[in-house]
């Protein structure tokens, strides 16, 4: 297994007490919201934040998107809450510059239009050129004031990395069955994913637990789109050097999209110069046919 790219690129994928949160929109919102319209609204909001961020300090522009409960992976673990996350961004030298712009190339939305995600490219102007160009993954929640980012990950791009084109969004049909949010089910899926990796190895587990259209933001050579591309990040070792589980989870009230946040740890001592643990978040989607949860982005 090529452990260095997977484990060291912030931020990839823990045991301990778990705090569970479910975001629940109003019954009228669930009944009347069209998922396609909700996704279009999300993309419009993201574009507006980006346009405003072009003329503000990068940390300030990015933080303007943050939800009050935002989860931001850092080298020191997960930073919880808007105030702490904003301070962490501002303190990071990589966030210095004259402005930031970003644009998504894909994403998805829950059937009730209350949760969504986007992924794409983010660029910092006037800062460190070596860290100016990035990939990002964002998980969004719809609040009374509009769409806000509940979790954000950024990964510095390789100098020779080309952008990939748009990826079709995952939008449930307007008549999709809405079975109720269940954040505990998301946590159970994360635990089962890790447990399976201990039995069959990381590559097999990633192939087994991934949605066919899953994306991986922290792959060594750019976005990995689809299970074959994700599986190529691992060799066929039948054991896992890593284990993980959720510390906090969220689920849309429609029960088809969720977020898991936690810490990934080594099963043995860390090699010199490598961390013993790093934070992660995973975006999960429930398959409408089987009812099973599968990761869709991480």
C-alpha positions as CSV (number, residue, x, y, z in Angstrom):
1,X,0.0,0.0,0.0
2,X,1.2,3.5,-0.9
3,X,0.8,4.8,2.6
4,X,2.6,8.1,2.4
5,X,0.3,9.9,-0.1
6,X,-2.8,8.6,1.6
7,X,-1.9,9.3,5.2
8,X,0.1,12.5,4.9
9,X,-1.8,14.7,2.5
10,X,-4.1,16.8,4.6
11,X,-6.8,15.9,5.1
12,X,-8.0,12.3,4.4
13,X,-9.9,10.2,6.1
14,X,-10.9,6.9,16.7
15,X,-12.7,5.8,18.9
16,X,-14.4,7.6,21.8
17,X,-17.7,9.1,22.8
18,X,-19.7,10.2,19.8
19,X,-21.9,13.3,19.7
20,X,-24.7,13.0,17.1
21,X,-26.4,15.9,15.5
22,X,-29.4,15.8,13.0
23,X,-30.3,18.9,11.0
24,X,-34.1,18.9,10.5
25,X,-35.8,21.4,8.2
26,X,-39.5,22.2,8.5
27,X,-42.1,19.7,7.3
28,X,-43.2,22.2,4.6
29,X,-39.7,22.6,3.4
30,X,-39.3,18.8,3.1
31,X,-42.6,18.4,1.3
32,X,-42.2,21.2,-1.3
33,X,-38.5,21.6,-2.1
34,X,-37.3,20.3,-5.5
35,X,-33.8,18.8,-5.2
36,X,-32.7,20.2,-8.6
37,X,-33.8,23.7,-7.5
38,X,-32.0,23.2,-4.2
39,X,-28.8,22.2,-5.9
40,X,-29.0,25.2,-8.3
41,X,-29.5,27.4,-5.3
42,X,-26.5,25.9,-3.5
43,X,-24.2,26.5,-6.6
44,X,-25.5,30.1,-6.8
45,X,-24.7,30.7,-3.2
46,X,-21.2,29.2,-3.6
47,X,-20.5,31.4,-6.6
48,X,-21.6,34.5,-4.7
49,X,-19.3,33.7,-1.8
50,X,-16.4,33.2,-4.3
51,X,-17.1,36.5,-6.0
52,X,-17.0,38.3,-2.7
53,X,-13.9,36.5,-1.6
54,X,-11.9,37.7,-4.6
55,X,-11.5,41.1,-2.9
56,X,-11.0,40.1,0.7
57,X,-8.2,38.5,2.6
58,X,-8.4,34.7,1.8
59,X,-9.1,33.5,5.3
60,X,-11.9,36.1,5.6
61,X,-13.4,35.3,2.3
62,X,-13.4,31.6,2.9
63,X,-14.7,31.9,6.4
64,X,-17.7,33.9,5.2
65,X,-19.2,30.6,4.1
66,X,-18.8,28.9,7.5
67,X,-21.8,27.5,9.5
68,X,-21.8,28.1,13.2
69,X,-20.9,24.4,13.7
70,X,-18.3,24.2,11.0
71,X,-15.7,21.4,11.2
72,X,-12.3,22.3,9.8
73,X,-9.5,19.7,9.7
74,X,-6.1,21.0,10.6
75,X,-2.7,19.5,11.5
76,X,-3.7,19.7,15.1
77,X,-7.1,17.9,14.7
78,X,-10.6,19.1,14.0
79,X,-11.3,22.7,14.7
80,X,-14.9,23.1,15.8
81,X,-17.1,26.2,15.3
82,X,-17.0,29.3,13.2
83,X,-14.9,31.4,15.5
84,X,-12.1,28.8,16.1
85,X,-12.1,27.8,12.4
86,X,-11.8,31.4,11.2
87,X,-8.9,31.9,13.6
88,X,-7.2,28.8,12.4
89,X,-7.4,29.9,8.8
90,X,-6.1,33.4,9.6
91,X,-3.2,31.9,11.5
92,X,-2.1,29.7,8.7
93,X,0.5,31.3,6.4
94,X,-1.0,29.4,3.5
95,X,-4.1,31.6,3.8
96,X,-2.3,34.9,3.3
97,X,-2.9,36.8,0.1
98,X,-5.0,39.4,-1.6
99,X,-8.0,37.2,-2.3
100,X,-9.4,33.8,-3.0
101,X,-11.7,32.4,-5.8
102,X,-13.1,28.9,-6.1
103,X,-15.5,27.0,-8.3
104,X,-17.1,23.6,-8.0
105,X,-16.9,20.9,-10.7
106,X,-19.4,18.6,-9.1
107,X,-21.5,17.8,-6.0
108,X,-24.9,16.7,-4.9
109,X,-27.9,17.4,-2.7
110,X,-30.2,15.5,-0.4
111,X,-33.8,14.7,-1.4
112,X,-35.2,17.3,1.0
113,X,-32.8,20.0,-0.2
114,X,-31.4,20.6,3.3
115,X,-27.9,19.2,2.9
116,X,-25.5,19.2,-0.1
117,X,-21.8,19.0,-1.1
118,X,-19.5,20.5,-3.7
119,X,-16.0,19.8,-4.8
120,X,-13.7,21.7,-7.1
121,X,-10.7,24.1,-7.3
122,X,-9.7,27.0,-5.1
123,X,-7.0,29.6,-5.9
124,X,-5.3,32.1,-3.6
125,X,-4.0,35.3,-5.2
126,X,-1.0,37.2,-3.8
127,X,0.2,34.5,-1.5
128,X,2.7,31.6,-1.5
129,X,2.7,30.4,-5.2
130,X,3.6,26.9,-4.1
131,X,0.4,26.6,-2.2
132,X,-1.9,28.9,-4.2
133,X,-3.7,26.2,-6.2
134,X,-5.9,23.7,-4.4
135,X,-8.6,21.1,-4.6
136,X,-11.5,21.4,-2.1
137,X,-14.4,19.4,-0.7
138,X,-17.2,21.2,1.1
139,X,-20.3,19.9,2.9
140,X,-23.2,22.3,3.1
141,X,-26.3,22.7,5.2
142,X,-29.3,25.0,4.5
143,X,-29.9,27.4,7.3
144,X,-32.6,30.2,7.5
145,X,-29.9,32.6,6.4
146,X,-29.0,30.4,3.4
147,X,-26.4,27.7,2.5
148,X,-23.4,27.5,4.8
149,X,-20.4,25.2,4.9
150,X,-20.4,22.6,7.7
151,X,-17.1,21.0,6.8
152,X,-14.3,22.0,4.5
153,X,-11.1,20.3,3.3
154,X,-8.4,21.8,1.1
155,X,-5.5,19.9,-0.6
156,X,-2.6,21.6,-2.4
157,X,-2.4,20.6,-6.1
158,X,0.7,19.3,-7.8
159,X,2.5,21.8,-10.0
160,X,1.7,19.8,-13.1
161,X,-1.8,18.9,-12.2
162,X,-4.5,19.8,-14.8
163,X,-8.0,20.5,-13.9
164,X,-10.6,18.0,-14.8
165,X,-13.9,18.9,-16.4
166,X,-17.4,19.1,-14.8
167,X,-18.8,15.9,-13.1
168,X,-22.5,15.4,-13.3
169,X,-24.1,16.3,-9.9
170,X,-26.0,13.7,-7.9
171,X,-29.6,15.0,-7.6
172,X,-32.4,12.8,-6.3
173,X,-35.7,12.8,-8.3
174,X,-38.3,15.1,-6.9
175,X,-40.4,12.1,-5.9
176,X,-37.5,10.4,-4.0
177,X,-38.6,8.5,-0.9
178,X,-37.6,10.5,2.3
179,X,-37.2,8.1,5.2
180,X,-36.1,10.4,8.0
181,X,-32.6,11.5,9.1
182,X,-30.5,9.0,11.0
183,X,-27.0,10.3,12.0
184,X,-26.4,7.1,14.0
185,X,-26.7,5.1,10.8
186,X,-23.9,7.2,9.2
187,X,-21.7,6.5,12.3
188,X,-22.5,2.8,12.0
189,X,-21.5,2.8,8.3
190,X,-18.2,4.5,9.1
191,X,-17.4,1.9,11.8
192,X,-18.3,-1.0,9.5
193,X,-16.1,0.5,6.8
194,X,-13.1,0.6,9.2
195,X,-13.9,-2.9,10.5
196,X,-14.1,-4.3,7.0
197,X,-10.7,-2.8,6.2
198,X,-9.1,-4.7,9.1
199,X,-10.4,-7.9,7.5
200,X,-9.7,-7.4,3.8
201,X,-7.3,-4.4,3.5
202,X,-7.9,-0.8,2.5
203,X,-8.2,-1.3,-1.2
204,X,-10.9,-4.0,-1.0
205,X,-12.8,-2.0,1.7
206,X,-12.7,1.2,-0.3
207,X,-14.1,-0.6,-3.3
208,X,-16.7,-2.3,-1.3
209,X,-18.0,0.7,0.7
210,X,-17.8,3.3,-2.1
211,X,-20.6,4.6,-4.2
212,X,-19.9,3.9,-7.9
213,X,-19.6,7.7,-8.5
214,X,-17.5,8.4,-5.4
215,X,-14.7,11.0,-5.5
216,X,-11.5,11.2,-3.5
217,X,-10.1,14.7,-3.0
218,X,-6.7,13.8,-1.6
219,X,-5.5,11.4,-4.2
220,X,-1.8,12.0,-5.1
221,X,-2.4,13.0,-8.7
222,X,-5.6,15.0,-8.5
223,X,-9.3,14.1,-8.0
224,X,-9.9,10.4,-8.2
225,X,-13.4,10.0,-9.7
226,X,-15.0,6.6,-9.5
227,X,-14.1,3.4,-7.7
228,X,-11.4,2.1,-10.1
229,X,-9.5,5.4,-9.8
230,X,-9.9,5.4,-6.0
231,X,-8.8,1.7,-5.8
232,X,-5.6,2.5,-7.7
233,X,-4.4,4.5,-4.7
234,X,-3.9,1.3,-2.7
235,X,-2.1,-2.0,-3.3
236,X,-3.8,-5.3,-2.6
237,X,-2.6,-5.9,0.9
238,X,-5.1,-7.9,3.0
239,X,-4.5,-6.0,6.2
240,X,-5.0,-2.4,7.1
241,X,-2.4,-0.2,8.9
242,X,-5.2,2.2,9.8
243,X,-8.5,2.3,11.8
244,X,-11.1,5.0,12.2
245,X,-14.6,5.9,13.4
246,X,-16.8,8.9,13.8
247,X,-16.7,11.5,16.6
248,X,-19.6,13.4,15.2
249,X,-22.2,12.7,12.5
250,X,-25.0,14.6,10.8
251,X,-27.7,13.5,8.4
252,X,-30.3,15.2,6.3
253,X,-33.9,14.8,7.5
254,X,-34.6,12.9,4.3
255,X,-32.1,10.2,5.4
256,X,-30.1,10.0,2.2
257,X,-27.0,12.3,2.7
258,X,-24.8,12.6,5.8
259,X,-21.5,13.7,7.1
260,X,-19.0,11.8,9.4
261,X,-16.2,13.6,11.2
262,X,-13.5,11.9,13.2
263,X,-9.8,10.8,13.5
264,X,-7.9,8.2,11.7
265,X,-5.2,6.4,13.6
266,X,-2.4,3.9,12.9
267,X,-2.7,0.3,14.1
268,X,1.0,0.4,15.1
269,X,3.8,2.9,15.7
270,X,4.1,5.8,13.2
271,X,7.3,5.8,11.1
272,X,9.7,8.7,11.8
273,X,8.4,12.0,10.5
274,X,4.8,10.8,10.0
275,X,1.8,11.6,12.2
276,X,0.2,9.0,14.4
277,X,-3.2,10.4,13.6
278,X,-5.0,12.9,11.4
279,X,-8.6,14.2,11.2
280,X,-11.0,13.2,8.5
281,X,-14.5,13.7,7.2
282,X,-16.5,11.5,4.9
283,X,-19.6,12.3,3.0
284,X,-22.1,9.4,2.9
285,X,-25.1,8.8,0.6
286,X,-27.8,6.1,1.0
287,X,-28.4,4.0,-2.0
288,X,-32.1,4.2,-2.9
289,X,-32.3,0.6,-4.1
290,X,-30.5,-1.2,-1.3
291,X,-30.9,1.2,1.5
292,X,-27.2,0.9,2.3
293,X,-24.9,3.8,3.1
294,X,-21.9,4.3,0.8
295,X,-19.3,7.0,0.9
296,X,-19.7,9.5,-2.0
297,X,-16.8,11.9,-1.2
298,X,-13.8,12.0,1.1
